[in-house]
């Protein structure tokens, strides 16, 4: 399903810019998709807790299939609002797919959870290559309707995902408890707060910049294939570090890795102020991808320390509801800020929240260190 999403990111801003009655609405389809992702979080938690992971993930595949069909219909009819409608089930499917990282953590030993989460995220590496390449090779497949063939081809990865789910080893539903801890008690835990803020900052800042990049490159005179290549490099940078992120967390700690991601995100914003050449777009978006990986994987690993096994589904659903609600807002704001204030202002907008997230994560690290009892002196 990730290849479907990466392909959609590449196309949605360009299609939105072409079809929207107001150019400030160019990122509205992607924003609606993120609203769907947010809306899926709580219902997905209920499905996972009562029926298990497999039925829930198959429901997500169904959403991705329906979304691709509606996207295709919107492009075929040249209807902006029909195209936006397709973003709803597509977002639901993507939101459910996000729980794959939690499922991986649940079947791993506690000390191996960061690596399990990171390795699952590397599945997006295939999507980062396959999604943009699929767009590149199929955008004129059913000409003169641009991208119609692409959306029909995106049905394939979703169907393949449904087949693979039949062979996957997935955790059983969590045991039901009559004395469940209220969700309000979970969300005020310092580890939960730090994890959520780091996660929403990672995804929100990435979405803010990435969503408008194809439009900005078009305005700078670059061809569609140029923006496709930049988004592909960005997507690869998002997921390729997954092979080492888990080891980095085990070696240096979750908090340091999250802060490293924040530094890379800031570097993206600063670099984007220096020019509008192809190389600037390419390197800046790759830095943004690396930063997202370290911050988001680190935030997910930190979240696993904020709840026990009985609380896991509710904590995970609440986390994703908050994170993807922020992403939806940032995706919509991306088009508005870029259209009204420009590319430089858009890149500057990510700096304050990233700094706040880094400060909060470091506060949690210091707080946890202060709570660790000192070791007694060794006997002489």
C-alpha positions as CSV (number, residue, x, y, z in Angstrom):
1,X,0.0,0.0,0.0
2,X,3.0,2.3,0.5
3,X,3.7,2.4,-3.3
4,X,0.1,3.6,-3.8
5,X,0.7,6.4,-1.3
6,X,4.0,7.4,-2.8
7,X,2.6,7.5,-6.3
8,X,-0.4,9.5,-5.0
9,X,2.0,12.1,-3.4
10,X,3.7,12.5,-6.7
11,X,0.5,13.1,-8.6
12,X,-1.9,14.7,-6.2
13,X,-0.4,18.2,-6.0
14,X,0.0,18.4,-9.8
15,X,-3.5,17.1,-10.5
16,X,-4.9,19.3,-7.7
17,X,-3.1,22.4,-9.2
18,X,-4.6,21.6,-12.6
19,X,-8.2,20.8,-11.6
20,X,-8.7,23.0,-8.5
21,X,-10.9,26.1,-8.9
22,X,-8.4,28.0,-6.6
23,X,-4.7,27.2,-6.8
24,X,-4.5,27.5,-3.0
25,X,-6.5,24.3,-2.9
26,X,-3.9,22.3,-4.9
27,X,-2.9,20.3,-1.8
28,X,-6.5,19.7,-0.6
29,X,-6.8,16.1,-2.0
30,X,-3.7,15.1,-0.1
31,X,-5.0,16.9,3.0
32,X,-8.3,15.0,2.7
33,X,-6.3,11.8,2.4
34,X,-4.6,12.6,5.7
35,X,-8.0,13.4,7.3
36,X,-9.1,9.9,6.2
37,X,-5.9,8.5,7.8
38,X,-6.7,10.3,11.0
39,X,-10.3,9.2,11.0
40,X,-9.2,5.6,10.5
41,X,-7.1,5.6,13.7
42,X,-9.8,5.0,16.4
43,X,-12.0,2.6,14.3
44,X,-8.9,0.6,13.3
45,X,-8.1,0.3,17.0
46,X,-11.5,-1.2,17.7
47,X,-11.2,-3.6,14.8
48,X,-7.7,-4.7,15.8
49,X,-8.7,-5.2,19.5
50,X,-11.8,-7.3,18.7
51,X,-11.0,-9.1,15.4
52,X,-7.2,-9.1,15.3
53,X,-4.7,-7.6,12.9
54,X,-5.4,-9.6,9.7
55,X,-9.1,-8.5,9.2
56,X,-8.1,-4.9,10.0
57,X,-5.3,-4.8,7.5
58,X,-7.5,-6.4,4.8
59,X,-10.0,-3.6,5.5
60,X,-7.2,-1.2,4.8
61,X,-6.5,-2.9,1.5
62,X,-10.1,-2.5,0.5
63,X,-9.9,1.2,1.2
64,X,-6.8,1.6,-1.0
65,X,-8.6,-0.2,-3.9
66,X,-11.7,2.0,-3.7
67,X,-9.6,5.1,-3.4
68,X,-7.6,4.3,-6.5
69,X,-10.8,3.7,-8.5
70,X,-12.3,7.0,-7.4
71,X,-9.1,8.8,-8.2
72,X,-9.2,7.3,-11.7
73,X,-12.8,8.4,-12.1
74,X,-12.0,11.9,-10.9
75,X,-9.1,12.2,-13.4
76,X,-11.2,10.8,-16.2
77,X,-14.1,13.2,-15.6
78,X,-11.7,16.1,-14.9
79,X,-13.7,16.6,-11.6
80,X,-11.7,18.1,-8.7
81,X,-14.3,17.2,-6.2
82,X,-14.7,13.6,-7.3
83,X,-10.9,13.3,-7.2
84,X,-11.1,14.7,-3.6
85,X,-13.7,12.1,-2.8
86,X,-11.2,9.3,-3.7
87,X,-8.9,10.6,-1.0
88,X,-11.2,9.5,1.8
89,X,-11.0,5.7,1.3
90,X,-7.4,6.0,0.3
91,X,-6.7,7.8,3.6
92,X,-8.6,5.2,5.5
93,X,-6.5,2.5,3.9
94,X,-3.2,4.3,4.6
95,X,-4.2,4.9,8.2
96,X,-4.8,1.2,8.8
97,X,-1.5,0.3,7.1
98,X,0.3,2.5,9.6
99,X,-0.4,-0.1,12.3
100,X,2.0,-2.5,10.6
101,X,4.9,-1.0,12.5
102,X,3.0,-1.6,15.8
103,X,2.3,-5.2,14.8
104,X,6.0,-5.7,14.2
105,X,6.9,-4.4,17.6
106,X,4.4,-6.7,19.3
107,X,5.9,-9.9,17.9
108,X,9.5,-8.8,18.7
109,X,11.3,-9.1,22.1
110,X,11.3,-5.8,24.0
111,X,15.0,-5.1,23.3
112,X,14.5,-5.8,19.6
113,X,11.4,-3.6,19.1
114,X,13.3,-0.5,17.7
115,X,14.9,-2.7,15.0
116,X,11.6,-4.4,14.2
117,X,9.9,-1.1,13.7
118,X,12.7,0.3,11.6
119,X,12.8,-2.8,9.4
120,X,9.1,-2.7,8.7
121,X,9.5,0.9,7.7
122,X,12.1,-0.1,5.1
123,X,9.2,-1.6,3.1
124,X,8.6,1.9,2.0
125,X,12.0,1.8,0.3
126,X,10.4,-0.5,-2.4
127,X,7.5,2.0,-2.5
128,X,9.9,4.9,-2.9
129,X,11.3,3.3,-6.1
130,X,8.2,1.6,-7.4
131,X,5.7,4.4,-6.8
132,X,7.4,7.2,-8.8
133,X,8.6,4.8,-11.5
134,X,5.1,3.6,-12.0
135,X,3.9,7.2,-12.4
136,X,6.7,7.9,-14.8
137,X,6.0,4.9,-17.1
138,X,2.2,5.0,-17.0
139,X,1.2,8.7,-16.8
140,X,0.3,8.7,-20.5
141,X,-0.7,5.1,-20.7
142,X,-4.4,6.0,-21.4
143,X,-3.7,9.4,-23.1
144,X,-5.1,12.0,-23.6
145,X,-6.3,11.5,-19.9
146,X,-3.1,12.1,-18.0
147,X,-2.5,9.7,-15.0
148,X,-5.7,7.6,-15.6
149,X,-3.6,4.6,-16.4
150,X,-1.4,5.2,-13.4
151,X,-4.3,5.0,-11.0
152,X,-5.6,1.8,-12.6
153,X,-2.1,0.3,-12.3
154,X,-1.9,1.2,-8.6
155,X,-4.6,-1.4,-8.0
156,X,-1.9,-4.1,-8.4
157,X,0.2,-3.3,-5.3
158,X,-2.9,-3.3,-3.2
159,X,-4.0,-6.7,-4.4
160,X,-0.5,-8.1,-3.9
161,X,-0.7,-6.8,-0.3
162,X,-3.9,-8.7,0.3
163,X,-2.3,-11.9,-0.9
164,X,0.8,-11.4,1.3
165,X,-1.4,-10.8,4.4
166,X,-2.6,-14.4,4.0
167,X,0.9,-15.6,4.8
168,X,2.0,-13.1,7.5
169,X,2.5,-14.0,11.1
170,X,0.4,-11.4,13.0
171,X,-0.2,-11.0,16.8
172,X,-3.5,-12.1,18.3
173,X,-6.0,-9.5,19.6
174,X,-5.0,-8.2,23.1
175,X,-6.8,-9.7,26.1
176,X,-9.8,-7.8,27.3
177,X,-9.6,-6.2,30.7
178,X,-12.6,-5.0,32.8
179,X,-10.3,-2.6,34.7
180,X,-8.8,-0.8,31.7
181,X,-6.8,2.3,32.4
182,X,-8.6,5.4,31.1
183,X,-7.1,6.8,28.0
184,X,-6.8,10.2,29.7
185,X,-4.3,8.6,32.1
186,X,-2.2,7.3,29.3
187,X,-2.0,10.5,27.2
188,X,-0.6,12.5,30.1
189,X,2.4,10.2,30.6
190,X,5.6,12.0,29.8
191,X,6.8,9.3,27.4
192,X,3.5,9.4,25.5
193,X,3.6,13.2,25.3
194,X,7.2,13.2,24.0
195,X,6.5,10.4,21.5
196,X,3.4,12.1,20.1
197,X,5.0,15.5,19.8
198,X,8.0,14.1,18.1
199,X,5.9,11.9,15.7
200,X,3.5,14.7,14.7
201,X,6.4,17.1,14.2
202,X,8.3,14.6,12.0
203,X,5.3,13.8,9.8
204,X,3.8,17.3,9.9
205,X,7.0,19.1,8.8
206,X,7.7,16.5,6.2
207,X,4.2,16.7,4.8
208,X,4.3,20.6,4.8
209,X,7.4,20.6,2.5
210,X,6.9,17.5,0.4
211,X,3.3,18.2,-0.6
212,X,4.1,21.5,-2.3
213,X,7.4,20.5,-3.8
214,X,6.0,19.2,-7.2
215,X,4.1,22.5,-7.7
216,X,7.1,24.6,-6.7
217,X,9.4,22.8,-9.1
218,X,6.8,23.3,-11.8
219,X,6.7,27.0,-11.1
220,X,10.5,27.0,-11.3
221,X,10.3,25.6,-14.8
222,X,11.1,21.9,-14.1
223,X,9.4,19.1,-16.0
224,X,7.0,16.6,-14.3
225,X,9.7,13.9,-14.5
226,X,12.1,16.1,-12.6
227,X,9.7,16.4,-9.7
228,X,9.0,12.7,-9.9
229,X,12.8,12.0,-9.5
230,X,13.0,14.4,-6.5
231,X,10.1,12.8,-4.8
232,X,11.5,9.3,-5.4
233,X,14.8,10.3,-3.9
234,X,13.0,11.8,-1.0
235,X,10.9,8.6,-0.5
236,X,14.1,6.5,-0.6
237,X,15.7,8.8,2.0
238,X,12.6,8.3,4.2
239,X,12.9,4.6,4.3
240,X,16.4,3.5,3.5
241,X,17.8,4.4,6.9
242,X,15.5,1.8,8.4
243,X,18.2,-0.8,8.0
244,X,20.4,1.1,10.5
245,X,17.9,3.2,12.6
246,X,17.1,0.4,15.0
247,X,20.8,-0.2,15.6
248,X,21.4,3.5,16.1
249,X,18.6,3.6,18.7
250,X,20.0,0.6,20.5
251,X,23.5,2.1,20.5
252,X,22.9,5.8,21.2
253,X,19.4,5.9,22.6
254,X,16.0,6.9,21.3
255,X,16.3,10.5,22.3
256,X,19.5,11.2,20.5
257,X,18.3,9.6,17.3
258,X,15.1,11.8,17.4
259,X,17.2,14.9,17.9
260,X,19.5,13.9,15.0
261,X,16.4,13.7,12.8
262,X,15.4,17.2,14.0
263,X,18.8,18.6,13.0
264,X,18.4,17.1,9.5
265,X,14.9,18.6,9.1
266,X,16.2,22.0,10.1
267,X,19.1,21.6,7.6
268,X,16.4,21.0,4.9
269,X,14.7,24.2,5.7
270,X,17.9,26.2,5.7
271,X,19.2,24.7,2.5
272,X,15.9,25.5,0.7
273,X,16.5,29.2,1.4
274,X,19.8,29.2,-0.6
275,X,18.4,28.6,-4.1
276,X,15.9,27.0,-6.5
277,X,18.1,24.7,-8.6
278,X,17.4,21.1,-9.2
279,X,20.3,20.1,-6.9
280,X,18.9,22.2,-4.0
281,X,15.5,20.6,-4.3
282,X,17.1,17.1,-4.5
283,X,19.4,17.5,-1.5
284,X,16.9,19.4,0.7
285,X,14.2,16.7,0.1
286,X,16.7,13.9,0.9
287,X,17.7,15.7,4.2
288,X,14.0,16.0,5.0
289,X,13.5,12.2,4.3
290,X,16.4,11.2,6.5
291,X,15.2,13.5,9.3
292,X,11.7,12.1,9.1
293,X,13.0,8.5,9.4
294,X,15.1,9.2,12.5
295,X,12.4,11.3,14.2
296,X,9.4,9.1,13.4
297,X,11.0,5.7,14.0
298,X,12.4,7.1,17.3
299,X,9.0,8.5,18.3
300,X,7.4,5.1,17.6
301,X,10.0,3.3,19.7
302,X,9.5,5.8,22.5
303,X,5.7,5.2,22.3
304,X,6.2,1.5,23.0
305,X,7.6,2.5,26.4
306,X,4.5,4.5,27.3
307,X,2.0,1.7,27.6
308,X,1.7,-2.0,28.5
309,X,0.3,-4.8,26.3
310,X,-3.3,-4.4,27.4
311,X,-3.2,-0.7,26.6
312,X,-1.3,-0.9,23.3
313,X,-4.2,-0.7,20.8
314,X,-5.8,2.3,22.4
315,X,-2.5,4.1,22.9
316,X,-1.5,3.4,19.3
317,X,-4.8,4.5,17.9
318,X,-4.8,7.8,19.9
319,X,-1.2,8.5,18.8
320,X,-2.0,8.1,15.1
321,X,-5.2,10.1,15.5
322,X,-3.2,13.0,16.8
323,X,-0.2,12.6,14.4
324,X,-2.3,12.3,11.2
325,X,-4.6,15.0,12.3
326,X,-1.6,17.3,12.3
327,X,-0.5,15.9,9.0
328,X,-3.9,16.7,7.5
329,X,-3.6,20.3,8.7
330,X,0.0,20.7,7.4
331,X,-0.9,19.2,4.0
332,X,-3.8,21.7,3.6
333,X,-1.7,24.6,5.0
334,X,1.1,23.7,2.6
335,X,-0.8,24.8,-0.5
336,X,-2.1,27.9,1.2
337,X,1.2,29.1,2.7
338,X,3.1,28.4,-0.6
339,X,0.4,30.2,-2.6
340,X,0.1,33.2,-0.3
341,X,3.6,33.6,1.3
342,X,6.0,31.7,-0.9
343,X,8.4,28.8,-0.8
344,X,10.8,30.4,1.6
345,X,8.1,31.0,4.2
346,X,6.9,27.5,3.9
347,X,10.4,26.1,4.7
348,X,10.8,28.5,7.6
349,X,7.6,27.3,9.1
350,X,9.0,23.9,10.1
351,X,11.8,25.3,12.2
352,X,9.9,26.3,15.4
353,X,8.0,23.0,15.9
354,X,11.1,21.0,15.2
355,X,13.0,22.9,17.9
356,X,10.1,22.5,20.4
357,X,9.9,18.7,19.7
358,X,13.7,18.4,20.3
359,X,13.5,20.3,23.5
360,X,10.6,18.2,24.8
361,X,12.4,14.9,23.9
362,X,15.5,16.1,25.7
363,X,13.3,17.1,28.7
364,X,11.9,13.6,28.9
365,X,15.4,12.1,28.7
366,X,16.6,14.3,31.6
367,X,13.4,13.5,33.6
368,X,13.9,9.8,33.1
369,X,17.6,10.0,34.0
370,X,16.7,11.8,37.2
371,X,14.3,9.1,38.2
372,X,16.9,6.3,37.9
373,X,18.1,5.5,41.4
374,X,21.8,6.0,41.9
375,X,23.9,2.8,42.2
376,X,25.3,2.2,45.7
377,X,29.1,2.6,45.9
378,X,31.1,-0.5,45.5
379,X,32.4,-2.2,48.6
380,X,36.0,-1.5,49.4
